[in-house]
């Protein structure tokens, strides 16, 4: 009896997962694109001081630089800059 309940519960979870995937699949690409756009704007704001744009919160964004430099190369190429726009940081 307990084995049947476990199988039924497992089957129900699989069915639930299937319907969730069917519902969210069309929106997944759109959501990933929006997340990437938000990350790009955030990186632009964080790197704005290095690009010559005044940043009133540069003290706080300076703490984030080590985490953001990991994918800096991909970001600046995605933004249309062939070479690194930062004078002190060469990634290409």
Buried (B, 14 or more C-beta within 10 A) or exposed (E): EEEEEEEEEEEEEEEEEEEEEEEEEEEEEEEEEEEEEEEEEEBEBBBBBBEEEEBEEEEEBEEEEEEBBEEBEEBBBEEEEEEBBBEEEEEE
